[in-house]
Amino acid sequence: MTTCTPSPLVLVRCDEGILTIELASKEPGHPLTVEMTEVLAEALEHAARRDDVRCVVLQSSGRHFCSGGNVKDMRDGADLMQGSVDEVRERLRKSLHRLPLALQSIEVPTIAAVQGAAVGAGCDLALMCDIRIAATDARFSESFLRIGLVSGIGGAWFLTRLVGLSKAMEMTLTSEFLDAQAALQLGIVSRVVERDALHATTALLAQRIAANPPKATRMGKKLVRESAAVPLHTALEMAASMQAILLCGEEHKLQVCKFLEAQEERV
């Protein structure tokens, strides 16, 4: 296992191809400040450049996953809020937008382990991952209108693709809280587990993913993601190109041999 701590806000460790990024702020709820966002983006950008990383797990210590932006900083005019509209917009683009772009572009699968509150930008952070596992006490809310804001880091884009336009609109315009079971029914999370089993369950899922051949895994993720937004003929063209690359590669041949050997051992 290798451990790297780029900041006291985030702990990063890599073990057998699984890179775990843990929100570890001393502030309650791990607020998604500019500094926290940049540290997370940097960790993800670094992970994307590592050939030994096969899966990324995003989790947090303490009671909650992420409570979103720091409302006290908003009140005090700190963090992003200094300057003109144009200056704030540019700061959003150059700073906070690094995070959704990093999670959207990383080729390996990403899993969010969510306990307690995932609120506002914290909800968006969970939505950016490929898979979400929720503890029974998890709660999700696009709560921006409560403080007179909208999601500034792509939450509307991710949420609409997960739950559809109507439910995304309802969640946005009411700031409603969804418990873990409601999130499961909507497809926001793929499973719900007891709080004390959350990290172990997520680790087991990450191990299953990391055990797959890495090139095919990266292509599989890309194909699923991009197929959701293109016509069938375009998806088929992508599938044909990817499948041809894999069929002609050594990774596929090695996996076939392993598969047949395992089958023979069972006979």
C-alpha positions in Angstrom: 0.0 0.0 0.0 1.2 3.5 -0.8 -0.1 6.5 1.1 0.0 10.1 0.1 -1.5 13.1 1.9 -1.5 16.1 -0.4 -3.4 18.1 2.2 -4.9 17.7 5.7 -8.2 18.0 4.0 -7.9 14.8 2.0 -6.2 11.4 2.6 -5.1 9.4 -0.4 -3.9 5.8 -0.4 -3.4 3.2 -3.1 -3.6 -0.6 -2.5 -3.7 -3.3 -5.2 -4.9 -0.9 -7.9 -7.6 0.7 -5.7 -7.0 4.4 -5.0 -9.0 5.7 -2.1 -9.6 9.4 -1.6 -11.0 10.3 1.8 -12.4 13.6 2.8 -10.8 14.3 6.1 -11.5 17.9 7.0 -11.7 18.8 10.7 -14.7 21.0 9.8 -18.1 19.2 10.4 -19.5 17.8 7.2 -16.3 18.3 5.2 -17.5 21.5 3.4 -16.6 21.7 -0.2 -14.5 24.9 -0.1 -12.4 26.1 -2.9 -9.3 24.5 -1.3 -11.1 21.2 -0.7 -12.3 21.2 -4.3 -8.8 21.9 -5.7 -7.2 19.2 -3.5 -9.8 16.7 -4.7 -9.3 17.7 -8.3 -5.5 17.4 -8.0 -5.8 13.9 -6.5 -8.1 12.8 -9.3 -5.9 14.3 -12.0 -2.9 12.6 -10.5 -4.8 9.3 -10.4 -5.8 9.6 -14.0 -2.1 9.7 -15.0 -1.2 6.5 -13.0 -1.3 3.2 -14.9 -1.4 1.2 -11.7 -4.8 2.7 -10.7 -7.8 0.5 -11.7 -10.6 1.9 -9.6 -11.1 5.1 -7.5 -13.1 5.1 -4.2 -14.3 8.4 -2.9 -15.4 8.4 0.8 -15.3 10.5 3.9 -14.4 10.1 7.6 -16.9 11.1 10.3 -20.6 11.4 10.3 -21.4 12.9 6.9 -20.2 12.5 3.3 -20.2 16.2 2.4 -22.4 19.1 3.5 -21.7 21.2 0.4 -20.4 24.8 0.4 -19.4 26.6 3.6 -22.4 28.8 4.3 -20.5 30.9 6.8 -17.9 31.7 4.2 -20.8 32.8 1.9 -22.1 35.1 4.6 -18.7 36.6 5.3 -17.9 37.1 1.6 -15.0 34.7 1.7 -13.9 31.9 -0.6 -15.2 32.6 -4.1 -17.4 35.7 -3.5 -14.8 38.5 -3.9 -15.0 40.7 -6.9 -17.4 41.3 -9.8 -19.7 38.8 -11.5 -17.2 38.2 -14.2 -14.4 37.6 -11.8 -16.5 35.2 -9.7 -17.6 33.3 -12.8 -14.0 33.0 -14.0 -13.0 31.7 -10.6 -15.7 29.1 -10.7 -14.5 27.9 -14.1 -10.8 27.8 -13.2 -11.2 26.4 -9.7 -14.4 24.5 -8.9 -15.0 23.2 -12.4 -11.8 21.2 -12.2 -13.5 18.7 -10.0 -16.5 17.6 -12.2 -14.2 17.7 -15.3 -11.7 15.5 -13.5 -14.3 13.0 -12.4 -16.0 13.0 -15.8 -12.7 12.4 -17.8 -11.0 9.8 -15.6 -10.9 6.5 -17.4 -11.1 4.1 -14.5 -14.4 3.5 -12.6 -15.2 5.6 -9.6 -17.3 4.7 -6.6 -18.7 7.0 -3.9 -19.4 5.6 -0.5 -22.0 7.9 1.0 -23.0 8.1 4.7 -25.0 10.8 6.4 -25.6 14.0 4.5 -24.7 14.5 0.8 -26.1 18.0 0.4 -25.8 20.7 -2.2 -22.4 20.5 -3.8 -21.8 17.4 -1.7 -24.7 15.7 -3.4 -23.3 16.8 -6.7 -19.9 15.3 -5.8 -21.6 11.9 -5.2 -23.5 12.2 -8.5 -20.3 12.7 -10.4 -19.1 9.2 -9.6 -20.0 6.2 -11.7 -21.4 4.1 -8.8 -22.8 5.2 -5.5 -23.2 2.9 -2.4 -25.2 4.4 0.4 -25.4 3.7 4.1 -28.8 3.4 5.6 -28.5 6.9 7.2 -27.5 8.6 3.9 -29.5 11.6 2.7 -29.3 13.4 -0.6 -30.5 16.9 -1.4 -30.0 19.5 -4.2 -30.5 22.2 -1.6 -29.2 25.2 -3.4 -32.4 27.2 -3.6 -32.5 27.2 0.2 -29.7 29.7 0.2 -30.6 31.4 -3.1 -28.2 29.6 -5.4 -28.1 27.0 -8.1 -25.6 24.2 -8.6 -22.4 25.8 -9.9 -20.4 22.6 -10.5 -22.6 20.6 -12.9 -25.2 19.0 -10.6 -28.0 19.7 -13.0 -26.2 17.8 -15.8 -25.4 14.7 -13.7 -28.8 14.6 -11.9 -30.9 14.8 -15.0 -29.0 11.9 -16.6 -29.6 9.8 -13.5 -33.3 10.4 -12.6 -34.8 12.1 -15.7 -35.9 15.7 -16.3 -39.1 15.6 -14.2 -37.6 14.3 -11.0 -34.5 16.4 -11.4 -36.7 19.4 -11.7 -38.7 18.4 -8.6 -35.5 17.8 -6.5 -34.0 21.1 -7.6 -37.1 23.3 -7.1 -38.2 21.8 -3.7 -34.7 21.2 -2.2 -36.3 17.9 -0.9 -34.2 15.4 1.0 -34.1 11.8 -0.2 -33.3 9.0 2.2 -31.2 6.1 1.2 -34.2 3.9 0.1 -35.7 6.7 -2.0 -32.4 7.2 -3.6 -32.2 3.5 -4.3 -35.6 3.4 -5.9 -34.6 6.4 -8.2 -31.4 4.7 -9.2 -29.2 7.4 -7.6 -27.5 4.6 -5.6 -27.0 1.0 -6.6 -27.3 -0.5 -3.1 -27.9 0.4 0.5 -26.0 -1.2 3.4 -25.7 -0.7 7.1 -23.5 2.1 8.2 -20.8 -0.1 9.7 -20.6 -2.2 6.5 -20.4 0.8 4.1 -16.6 1.0 3.6 -16.1 -2.8 3.6 -18.9 -3.3 1.0 -17.4 -0.5 -1.2 -14.0 -2.0 -0.9 -15.2 -5.4 -2.0 -16.9 -3.9 -5.1 -13.8 -1.9 -5.9 -11.7 -5.2 -5.6 -14.1 -6.9 -8.1 -13.7 -4.1 -10.5 -9.9 -3.8 -10.1 -9.6 -7.6 -10.7 -10.8 -7.1 -14.3 -8.4 -6.6 -17.2 -7.6 -2.8 -17.1 -7.8 -1.9 -20.8 -11.2 -3.6 -21.3 -12.4 -2.0 -18.0 -11.6 1.5 -19.2 -13.2 0.9 -22.5 -16.3 -0.7 -20.9 -16.8 2.4 -18.7 -16.3 4.7 -21.7 -18.7 2.7 -23.9 -21.5 2.7 -21.3 -21.1 6.4 -20.5 -21.0 7.6 -24.1 -23.7 5.2 -25.4 -26.2 6.9 -23.0 -26.0 10.2 -25.0 -25.7 9.1 -28.6 -27.9 7.3 -31.3 -27.7 3.6 -31.6 -25.7 3.6 -34.8 -23.0 5.8 -33.1 -22.9 3.5 -30.1 -22.5 0.5 -32.4 -19.6 2.2 -34.2 -17.9 2.9 -30.9 -18.5 -0.7 -29.8 -17.1 -2.1 -33.0 -14.0 0.0 -32.8 -13.4 -0.9 -29.1 -14.1 -4.6 -29.6 -11.7 -4.8 -32.5 -8.9 -3.2 -30.5 -9.5 -5.6 -27.7 -9.9 -8.7 -29.9 -6.5 -8.0 -31.5 -4.8 -7.3 -28.2 -2.7 -9.5 -25.8 -4.9 -8.7 -22.8 -7.9 -10.4 -24.4 -5.9 -13.5 -25.4 -4.4 -13.8 -21.8 -7.9 -13.5 -20.2 -9.3 -16.2 -22.6 -6.5 -18.6 -21.5 -7.1 -17.9 -17.9 -10.9 -18.4 -18.3 -10.4 -21.8 -20.1 -7.9 -22.9 -17.5 -10.3 -22.1 -14.7 -13.1 -24.0 -16.6 -10.9 -27.1 -16.9 -10.0 -27.0 -13.2 -13.7 -27.1 -12.4 -14.4 -30.2 -14.5 
